[in-house]
Amino acid sequence: MKKISYAVLSIAFASTITMCTTNSPKGIDRANLNDSVAPQADFYEYACGGWMKANPLKPEYSRFGTFDQLAENTREQVKELITGLDTKNAVKGSPTQQIGDLYAMGMDSVRLNQEGATPVMKDIETINNTGREDLIDLMATMVGVDAFFGTGVDADMMNSDMNTMYWQQGGIGLGDRDYYLEDSENTIAIREAYKNYLKRITGLIGYDSIAQQRVVDNVMRIETALAKAAMSREELRDPAANYNPMTIEQIAKDYRNVDLRRYFAKQGIDSIGTVVIGQPKSLAAVNEIMGNESEEALRDYFTAGYLSSAANYLSDDFINANFELRKVISGVQQLQPRWKRALAVPNGMLGEAVGQLYVEKYFPQSSKDKMLKLVENLKIALGQHIDALTWMSDSTKAQAQEKLATFTVKIGFPDKWRDYSDMTIDPQKSYWENVQAAMKHENDFNLADYGKPVDKTRWYMPPQTVNAYYSPLSNEICFPAGILQPPFFDPNADDALNYGAIGVVIGHEMTHGFDDQGRQFDKDGNFKNWWAESDAVAFNALADMLVAQFDSVVVHDETNTHANGRFTLGENIADQGGLRVAMTAYKNSQKDAPAGIIDGFTPEQRFYLAYANVWAGNIRDEEILSRTKTDPHSLGRWRVNASLRNIEEFFNAFGIKEGDPMFRPADERVIIW
């Protein structure tokens, strides 16, 4: 189970003579704009239309934007690092050997296709010879298989200095319960594609058509039952509802068919006392299924989950079967080239080992120093916003300021690198066996923290990641080196651009500490109510207004699909807070030497254009529907247009007035932070 965290990461001009000289900082790239659309009518299209036209979707993408473009650039950098390793002379167990061999195995299509299903057949035989009572052992030891539920160690919400064990709902192959429960044209098509996928992968291990259909029937029945019992994504956003500690004795009494004591003993934890059950209704469903389904049905279900975990590390037949399912869900038309797929494995499973190579070459200390200054400026600005709130009492403001002051800031890369020397990557074994070994190493690394103090220095994203996060359990914000590149951060760019891009990202992550979830944790990362009751009521009223704003957004006309304002609430609050706080920080930075016009744009215009350009992108209809259901972030177009319509400074910057499509009356705007 991953640490709870929230990632980032969304014709009024008068003629002006440019004031930019050859020595001036970089300004807005006009090629990104669509001048045929007025900013007052559709700011996203105006700011990003040129970029979107110049970057049509390639078949391998279901969505591609400037965010993804940066990830692609970073991927190329990592590829250069990995392919340049001297693997022939590498010491066994060294990062060079581990990274190089794991990548090479992923690239060896000849060997993978010759092996076919062979790497999984021993485990398939084990599964099919396992009875009901012993299935719990496989669930504990066959790592990476999403069967019934997930467990993992993380900081205790009620005592964030100590680690505890969590149990979470899971076990549905399509990933989201609504795919099983809704009967729209889209979800029906996805279910049919999933059934075909199950037939294909079981056929590849030798099941005949009768056995294939049996697996489909058993899997769909079990996974639909799990889906019915699962919390919705909106319900999962409620920390209190998902924190239900139970003693191992009580679990054994109430859920007799789910022997968690035996499960954890198999993982090497013999003396477990309490488990935090995330979703008791789901655990009850697992208990019923494991007690009432036939052994054959349970084995079929586990086999399907196992094969799905292995599929992308086997022959092309398995990979193509998995891809055909993805095509229906996301609309993607073509597999990524093999090198990208192979690169993702060491980049993820040996993340900090790769990251150490990355920062040595691509992340200068000067970038870290500039980021530290930006973060400090954003903290000051957020403090100013807290002081100026009209809906919050002085007592709650004081505690909010105390929480802000204690933010831990992580930039670029960790001070202490993770040691992977006890992970064995053996090229004599199959690719899948090595991936399993890496998964087990990661699982053991997590389990080793059980019952121990939380390591507050640990990073939860490797440095080469193009993303950022806030963790309420440690009250920390983290900005890996990967995101500290253009268009987010450019040391040679105008300050307005950097504040509008990475500045908003910084403000976004800080605001997560005070969004609908983050606000429920105190400065030490404990789940604790530090709000005056009247302030909580006021906050919730404003949040409900923001929910209604996004609920009204139609993201897909043909199906009349609306955005989910409740599911995306935390990210929408953070976007709005990031925009407002970053603008204040920018203005603070310009007090002594205000910036002028560059390339015909005022500083405020450059700020908002830079923000919009971060979310420029093209997306397929299928991916719109998929992300609206599964992604807590609003789509890029609405991270721009919907969020900016609440901000007075934006209206002033572009002369937006009543009657313009981008305008929103003052009494309908929502300002939280």
Secondary structure, DSSP 8 states (H G I E B T S, - for coil): -----EE--------------TTS-B---GGG--TTS-TTT-HHHHHHHHHHHHS---TT-SEEEHHHHHHHHHHHHHHHHHHTS--TT--TTSHHHHHHHHHHHHH-HHHHHHHTTHHHHHHHHHHHT--GGGHHHHHHHSTT---SEEEEEEEETTEEEEEEEEEEE---TTSSTHHHH--SHHHHHHHHHHHHHHHHHHHTTT--HHHHHHHHHHHHHHHHHHHHHS--TTGGG-TGGG-EEEEHHHHHHH-TT--HHHHHHHTT-----EEEES-HHHHHHHHHHHHHS-HHHHHHHHHHHHHHHHGGGS-HHHHHHHHHHHHHHH---S---HHHHHHHHHHHHTHHHHHHHHHHHH--HHHHHHHHHHHHHHHHHHHHHHHH-SSS-HHHHHHHHHHHHT-EEEEES-SS----TT----TTS-HHHHHHHHHHHHHHHHHTTTTSB--TT--SS-TT-S--EEETTTTEEEEEGGGSSTTT--TTB-HHHHIIIIIHHHHHHHHHTTSTTGGGB-TTS-B---S-HHHHHHHHHHHHHHHHHHHT-EEETTTTEE--TTTTHHHHHHHHHHHHHHHHHHHHHTSSS----BTTB-HHHHHHHHHHHHT-EEE-HHHHHHHHHH-SS--HHHHHHHHHTT-HHHHHHTT--TTSTT---GGG-----
